[in-house]
Every structure is written in C-alpha cells, then in structure tokens.
Amino acid sequence: MTDIKSQGTVMNENKIRILVVDDHPLLLAGLSLLLNAEEDLHVVGQANSADQALEVAAASQPDIILLDISLQDHSGLAIIRQLLNKVHGTRIIMLTMHENRQYLQKAMSQGAKGFVLKKGVDADLIYAVRSVMRGEVYVQPSLLKGYLPKGPDSLRSESGKPLDAEILLWESLSNREQEILTLVAKGHSSREIANQCLLSEKTVATYRSRGLAKLDLKSRSELVELALKLGKLQ
C-alpha cells in the first residue's frame, strides 16, 4: 500500500482528490501518473486490495474512488457500501476489463456513480472523473446501447430520478461534442459551426464523427431523432 495523502496538501487543496484501487502494480502506477498529469486532479492514495482500500479511504478521505472490480482478497463490488460509509460524500467509479452488464447493474445498485472499461482508461477515465464529480453518472457508452435496468436497480441521478439510457449516452459526450452535435442536429453546416465555435472545419468534423460514434448513430436523421427526444432542439 502507498498512502500519498501528505504530498502537496496546500497546493492541491482545490483539486479533485482521488484514491486508486487496483491489484496490478503497473496499472496502479500508470493510472496515478495519468491522473496527476491533469491540473485539476490529484491522487491522494493507492491500494491494491479491498482491506487496504478501506484503510486508505478512511485516512485520505478522497472525493473520488477508482475501484477495480477484481481485487486480490474480495470483489470491489463487495466493498462499495463500506467505502461509502467510511467516506461521506465520496463517489465511486468502477474499473473493469469485462463488458459485463450484470457487473454494471450490481455496481450502480450498490451506489457506484461510474463504470469505466480499462481499455478506455485515458480520456474516457478523466472525463468520467470530472463528470461524476459534477454529480453526473458516467457509464462506458458501449455498455449503454439498448440497456436500461428496470425497477429498484435502475440507474439513477443524484436526485434519485431514474436515468434513461439515451440521457446517459448523451452525458458521456464532452461539452464540445454536445455543442457540435446539437448544432449539426439543428441543420448547421460544418463551415457555419466552425465559424460560430471558432474552430477549423476539420476539428468540427472530428468532434462530429467522435460524438456520433459514442452515440452509436450512423446518420444526421438518427441524431435529429435523439436530439428531439432529449429536448435539444427547442
């Protein structure tokens, strides 16, 4: 276990404080380097087992806990509630190698606010951390298409309101991707969007294609249908 709570206490007091829990040393180190490279993020602790996670969480009081599902001693799913009880106000993002919707449903029903695949632990993870810190729910887009658990295990917002899969997909986009796709749905050309957003047409095209891919949409007509459903064209 490595507890780095004391590093840069004053300088980092306004940063998002993160505890990383994973039983693979290289990934644990890599995730910490990735997160600490961001100006608004700071890793305050590391753990490689469930028992260590509970100990370090209590000591470091992180804002966000990145929790691997498969640990040496227990499943990360088994300690979600314990972590939430030890650290009031913390938010948990699950990490996993498996695109398993049963894991997703179990994690969310236990109180996790995010679910990220390890193959996406770069920009997706950083975006997930910031989104969850804002009070949003982040789920890897590939797990959401056509999936929405019903009843008491439904995915829910901070207010407790059930979340529609399309809403979660839209919220998985960056602010810029949302802006670009909304303008596309409203019928603006790439040149018009580029002028309005002070971007190049090539950059607009990149945001558009990336956003459509995340939403698993193939055409503008499908985008318009989704935008209408979400109230983005009012």
C-alpha positions, -999 to 999 in steps of 0.1 A, spaced: 0 0 0 12 35 -8 -5 64 10 5 97 -6 -21 118 12 5 142 25 20 152 -8 13 188 -18 -15 193 8 -18 231 5 -11 233 -32 -36 206 -41 -65 215 -17 -87 227 -46 -80 197 -68 -103 166 -71 -88 141 -46 -87 106 -59 -80 72 -44 -69 45 -69 -76 9 -60 -62 -19 -83 -42 -51 -77 -19 -47 -108 11 -26 -97 19 -13 -132 -17 -2 -139 -19 13 -104 12 34 -111 1 42 -146 -33 54 -135 -17 76 -109 6 92 -134 -22 98 -159 -44 115 -133 -17 135 -116 -8 149 -150 -41 168 -151 -41 202 -134 -74 196 -115 -67 161 -104 -46 147 -75 -41 111 -64 -41 111 -26 -38 74 -21 -33 40 -36 -44 5 -26 -41 -30 -41 -67 -49 -20 -101 -44 -5 -87 -42 30 -61 -16 20 -88 3 1 -109 7 32 -79 17 53 -66 43 29 -100 57 21 -107 64 58 -73 81 61 -73 101 29 -110 110 26 -110 112 -13 -136 129 -34 -134 100 -60 -125 64 -56 -115 45 -87 -122 9 -77 -112 -22 -96 -138 -49 -96 -113 -78 -94 -91 -75 -63 -68 -99 -45 -90 -105 -15 -125 -95 -25 -145 -82 -53 -146 -45 -55 -184 -47 -58 -185 -62 -23 -170 -31 -6 -188 -3 -24 -212 3 5 -184 0 31 -164 27 13 -194 50 10 -200 46 48 -163 53 56 -160 84 34 -191 107 35 -197 123 1 -172 103 -19 -182 90 -53 -171 56 -67 -161 48 -103 -157 11 -110 -129 -1 -133 -131 -34 -151 -117 -54 -181 -151 -70 -187 -181 -56 -207 -204 -73 -183 -238 -56 -178 -245 -76 -147 -215 -60 -131 -228 -26 -142 -262 -32 -127 -248 -45 -95 -223 -16 -91 -250 10 -97 -274 -6 -73 -247 -6 -46 -241 31 -51 -214 35 -77 -216 66 -99 -194 55 -128 -183 24 -147 -153 25 -170 -136 -2 -190 -99 -5 -185 -93 -4 -223 -106 32 -221 -85 44 -192 -73 76 -208 -95 104 -220 -126 84 -210 -115 79 -174 -105 116 -170 -139 127 -184 -156 102 -161 -139 116 -130 -149 151 -138 -184 142 -148 -190 122 -116 -175 150 -95 -202 173 -110 -229 150 -97 -235 132 -130 -235 94 -137 -209 81 -162 -211 47 -178 -190 35 -207 -211 42 -238 -206 7 -253 -225 -8 -223 -255 15 -225 -268 10 -260 -301 -9 -257 -296 -14 -220 -316 1 -191 -322 -19 -159 -357 -16 -145 -371 -15 -110 -351 -8 -79 -318 -14 -97 -324 13 -123 -295 37 -129 -303 69 -110 -292 105 -108 -280 123 -77 -317 133 -71 -328 97 -72 -346 101 -106 -342 71 -129 -320 78 -159 -328 69 -195 -301 52 -214 -302 79 -241 -296 106 -215 -266 87 -201 -252 83 -236 -256 120 -243 -239 128 -209 -210 106 -219 -201 132 -245 -178 161 -238 -193 196 -236 -178 204 -270 -191 172 -286 -226 180 -273 -224 216 -286 -212 204 -321 -238 177 -324 -266 200 -313 -257 224 -340 -255 196 -365 -290 184 -355 -303 220 -359 -291 219 -395 -259 240 -394 -232 232 -419 -196 224 -408 -185 258 -420 -212 276 -400 -203 256 -369 -166 262 -374 -172 300 -376 -196 300 -346 -173 279 -324 -140 294 -336 -128 260 -348 -115 246 -381 -139 226 -403 -116 196 -398 -119 199 -360 -156 202 -363 -157 170 -384 -136 152 -358 -159 162 -329 -189 152 -351 -176 118 -360 -164 110 -325 -197 121 -309 -218 100 -334 -196 70 -327 -201 73 -290 -238 76 -295 -237 47 -320 -255 68 -346 -250 64 -383 -267 95 -398 -279 130 -392 -316 118 -392 -308 95 -363 -291 124 -345 -321 146 -350 -344 120 -336 -323 117 -305 -319 154 -301 -357 159 -303 -362 132 -277 -338 149 -253 -352 184 -259 -321 197 -275 -338 214 -305 -361 237 -285 
